Amino acid sequence: MEFDTQWDKLAEAAEEQVSPQFKFIDKIVESNQWKVIRAFQKHKVSDFHFSGSTGYGYNDTGREVLDLVYAEVFGAEAAIVRPHLVSGTHTISAALFGVLRPGDELLFVTGSPYDTLHNVIGKEGDGTGSLADWGVNTHIVPLQEDGSVDWNGVMGAITERTKVFAIQRSRGYDWRPSFTVAQLADMVSRLKGLYPKAIVFVDNCYGEFTEEREPTEVGADLIAGSLIKNPGGGLAASGGYIAGKQKYVELAAYRMTAPGIGGEVGAMLGTTRSIYQGLFLAPLLVGQAVKGSIFAASVFSMLGFETHPKWDDPRTDLIQAIRFSSSEPLVHFVQSIQKAAAVDAHVVPEPWDMPGYEHPVIMAAGTFIQGGSLELSADAPVREPYIAYMQGGLTYAHVKFAVMQALLAFKKHGYL
């Protein structure tokens, strides 16, 4: 192998350390793979479902069955799965705008959401068509220091106008634990006990198939995610999904297209086969990515870096956070991930003012699908504390290769 013997031995030690976790991940992969296969079988997926449609896309059986398969997999009453949802932010926005009305209140119970949602929330009179611009008030209850929900704060923030409780499953750009499905189940139960009329919405990005259950299987009313993350299986070229109770999914579909039209139209533009096949592959590829994150946590913790989650912590999303002492190692780490890519490995990423983000961000994304976060990528806001967020990896071997590249870069620059 091309890496130093020192790093080869470190990698071997890390793999030996994490072998019990790898076996546990294999069991999750197996359970989710069987769940997906059974959903395909129940709804009699056939080759003709992969045919494309044009124009309005009326009577697109492949699209209709795809919605049923997703609903089945996620334990939901209904789902919409569309390439027309261009990102996770767009998909979440469609879900929230679908169920909220002027005068309603949106309450985030898990702290400030991911940076790109701040513009969706907006400010009153901002003129952008944000939630605030449409008269929807948003309240954010910060998490407690240990990363748990501040239930006293939540109770104090509920009003008679509270319409939606929002939960972000993944850590986003925060040094906090992501929430397991068991924790989500407890949150849903408590929230419905506090205010039964409200809708519980979960941003499920990065979490799909990392556990054996999904939020809709433990009581969440509505969830949303991106197809260029976990459920797209590295094959979906674009898109998002919304799943949950029938009435809420229908309202989200009206926002996605137009009232009265909803999910009844929408040519799939030749994407149907790749979305089906991506879903089929997703449990396996998510397992590969999770293994890569566990390996990275083990290696960097052995070298004295702080990681979150730790290598032996429970996993409920793809994201591996690693904390650095300054901006220089942070930037070199992200650049090393880019250098390890099969696509655009020659490109050197630099921090820049990316639309939707409040600080300069550096992103490594040598991916086959632009922005595909199930593929190996890394990004970081260049601000204190200096934390890089690595996610994805279609193969475990790719993640291992990238980690080894980072070690070489760190040795070259004197960080090790």
N, C-alpha and C positions, 0 to 999 in steps of 0.2 A: 504494500500500500504506500501511497505517496506521502503520508503524514509521518511526523516524527514518532519514533518508538515510544517516547514518553506519552504522547497523546493516544496512541493505540492501546497502551496499557490502561490509561485512564478510561477510555471508552469501554474496554473489557470489564473493568471494575464496575463501571456504572451499569452496564447491561446485566451483570450478575446481581447487583443490588436491586434492580427494578424487575427482575424476572417474575416475582409473584404478582406484581401489578399488571404485567403483560398478560399473564394467564387470566386474570380477572377481566381485562379488556376483551380478550378473545371470547369469553362467555357472553359479554354484552353484545358483541358483534353477531354472534350466532343467534341470540334471541331476537335481535332487531332484523337480521336477515330473514329469519323465518316469518316474522310478522309481515314484512314487505311482500314476501312470496305469497303468503296466504291471502293478502289483500288483492294482489294481481289475480290469483286463482278465483277468489270469490266473485270478482267483477268480470271474469272471463275475458281478460285482456288478450287480444289477438293482433295479428299482423296488420289487419285493416284499420286498427285504431291509430296506427302511426301515419296514416295518410294525411296530407296537408289540406288546408281549406283556404279559400280566398274571399275577398270582399267582406261581407258582413260575418261570414263564418256560421251562418245558420245551420242547425242540425249537424254540427261537428261532433260526431259520436266519440271520437278519440279524446276531444277536450272534455266532454261531459263525463266520460268514464274516468279520465285522469282526476277530475275533481272528486269523484266517488272513492277512488283508490287513496287519495291523500286523506280524505275524511276518515276512511277506515284505518289507515296507518296511525293517524294522530288521535284516534278515539274520539272523534268529533261528529256532530250531526251533519256538518256540511263543510265544504272548502271551495275556494277558487284558486286556481293555479294558472298564472298567465305570464308570458314573456313580456307583456306590455308594462308590467311593474318593473321599473328600471333599476331599483336598488332596495335595500332594506329600509332606508329612510322613506322612500316613496311608498312602500308597502305599508309601513307603520302609519304613515300620514293618511293613507286611504282608509285604513281601519279606524283611526281616531276621528277623522272628519266624518266618516260614515255614521258613527253612533252618537256624536256630540252635536248639540244645537246651541244657538245663541242663548246666553244666560246660564248654560251648564258650567260645571266646574270639573276640571281634570286634576286628580290628586296623585302625584308620584310618591309612592310610599318607600321607594328604595333609593332615595337621594336624587341628585341631579342626573338626568339622562345623558346618553351619549351626545357628544358635541354637535353632530349634524341635526339633532332634533331641536336644538335651541331656536333655530330659525323657523321651524314648524310651529313651536309654541308662540314665538314672537312677542311683540309688545303692542298694547292697545294703540290703534291708529297708525301702525307702521306702514300701511298701504300695500303690503305684500300678499295679502290674502291668508295670513297666518291664522292660527286658532284665535289669538288675541284680537286680531283685526276683525274677526267674525263674532266677537263678543263672548268667547269662551275663556274663562279665567283658569289659570293653572297655579296650583300650589305644590311646592316641593318640600317634602319632609326629609331632612338630612338623616343619613344613617348614624347610628351610634359609633363610638370609637372602635368597637370590636367588629364593626361591619354588619351588625344586626339591625332589624327594623326598630325604630323608636315608636313603640305602640302608644305611648302617652302623647307623643307629637301627632301621630295619625288621628287619634281620637279627638284631639283639640282642633285639627284642621278640617274635620268633616262638617259640612253644613247641609242644609236641606236641598242645596243646588248640586251637591256632589253627584256626578253621573258616572264617572269612570275612575276606578282605581287602577293605576298603571304600575307595572312591575318590570324592571329590566333584569332579566335572568343573568346575563353576563356582566363582567366587571367593567366593561368599557375602558375608559382611561382612568381608572381608579385603582388604588392599591387596597383592594378589598376582596373578600371571597366572592366568587360567583355563587348563585343560589342553587342548591340541589333540588331535584323534583320533590323530595320529601319536605324540604323547607318551603317550597312553593305551595305544597298541599296544606301545610300549616297556615301559611299566609292567607290563602284563599278561604280557609275555614274561618279564620279570625275576622277577615274583612267582611264576609257575608254575615257573620254574627253581629258585627258592629253596624252594618248598614246594608240590609239584604237587597234593597232596590238597585244598588249600584252594579255596574258591569266591571268584572275583573279582567283586565287586559294584560297579557304578558308578551313583551318583546323577547322572542325565542331565538334570536340570531345567535349563532355559534353553538347552540345547545343541542340541536336535533341529533338524536341517535347516540349521544354520549352516555345516556342511561337507558334503561329498559322501558321507561315510561316518559310521556310527554306531558306538559302542563294541562292540556285539555283532558287528559285521563285522570287528573286529580282535582277537577272542578273549575279550572279557568274557563271563562265564558268566550274568550276570543284570544287568538295568538296570531303572530305574524312573523315571517322570516324571509330571507333572500335565497333564491335558487343558486346564486353564485357562491353561496356558503355551503353548509353541510348537505342539505337535501338534494342539491343539484348533482352531486356525485362527480364533480369535475367535468361534466359533459354539458350541462345546461348552459347555454351561451348568454342567457339573460333571464330575468324574471323573479317573481316572488310568489308567496302563497299566504293566504289568510284562512284560518280554520277556526271552528267553534260552533256555537249555537246557530241554528239555521237563520233566525231572524236577524242576528247581528252580522253574519256573513253576507246576507242579502243586502243589508244597508251599506256595507263596505263595497259591495259590487256596484251599487248605484253611484257611489263616489268614484269608483275606478272608471266607469264609463259615463252613464247618465241615468237619472231617475227614470224608471219604466223600462230601461234596457238591461242594466245590470250585467249579469254573467251569461245572458242568452246569446250574446254575439261576441265576436272577436276572433278573426282568423289567426291561426297559430303560427303562420308564416314559416312553416317547415321545421318547427322546433319540437313537435310532439314526441318524435322518437327519442331524441336526446334527453328530454325531460323524463320520460318513462325509464329509459335505460340508466340515467343518472340516479334516479330514485332507487333503482334496483342495486346499484353499486354503492350507494351512500353509506350503508352500515359498515361495510368493509373499509372504505376509504376514510371515514371518520375514525375508525379504530386505528388505522395507520397513523393518522395525524395525532391522535391522543397519545399513542406510544411515543411518537417523536417528541412531544412536549414533555412527557415524563422523563425521557432520556436526557433532554436538555436541562431540565431541573436538577437531575442527579449530577450531571457533569459540572454545571456551574456552582452548585452548592458545595461540591467537593473542592472547588477552587476558591471558596470563601465568599462567593457572591450570594446576595439575598434573592430568593426566588419566591414567587407566589403564583399558583400553589406550590407547596413543597412536593418533592418527588413522590412521597407516600400519602399525600392528601387525596381525598375523594375528588374525582373529576366530574364536572358537569358542563364543561364547554371546551373549546379548542385552545383557549388562550393561555399562553405561558408568559408571565411577567417576570422580568429580570431587572434588578435595580443596580445602577452604576453610580460612581462617585462624582462624575462630572459629565459634561456634554460630549467630550472627546471620545471616551470609550462607547458611549451610547451611539454616536454617529458611526463609529467604526464597526460596531456590532451589526447595525442595520445594513451597512454597506457590504459586510461579509455575507449576509443572507442573499443579497442581490448577486454577489459574485459567484455564489454556489448554484444559481439558477441554470436551467437548461435554455431558457429564453431570456435574451437581453442581459446575459452575464457580463457583457462588456460595459454596460451602463453604470455610472457611478451616481447614486442618488444623493441629493443634497437637501437640506431643510428649505421649505418654501411656504408661503402663505396660501394654503390650500382652501378653496371655497368651503364654507360651512364649519371651519375650525377656528378657534379663538387664538391659537398660538401657531408659530411655524411648526410644520410637521415634516418629518422625513419618512419616506415609505420605500420599502423594498418589495417589489412585486414582479419578479420574472416569471409571469404566468402565461398559460395558453389562453385563458379567459381573462380579459382585462379586469383587474380588481377582484379576481376570483379568490376569496379568502379560504376556501378549502384547500387550495394550492398553497405551497409554502410562501409565506410573506411575513413581513415584520414592519411595524411602524411605531412611531413615537412622537408625541409632542415634545419639542425641545424646550423644556421648562423643568424647574425643580418640583418634586424629586425626579431624577433622571432615570426614567423607567422605559424600557423597550418592551413592546408587546409582540410576541411571535405567535403566529397561528398557522395551522394547516400543514400540508404535506401529503401529496397523493400517495407517496410511498414512505415508509419508515426509513429506508436507505437514503432517501434524499435529505430528510431532516438530519440524519446522522452526519452525512457529508457536509451539510451547511454548518453544523455545530463545530466540526473539525476545522473547517475553513475559518471560523471565528477564532478558534484557539490559535491558529497560525498568525492571524492578524494581531491578536492581543500580544502574542510573544514579540512580534516584530515591533510593535509600538511601545513595548515595555510595561504593559499592564499586568503581565504574569511574571 
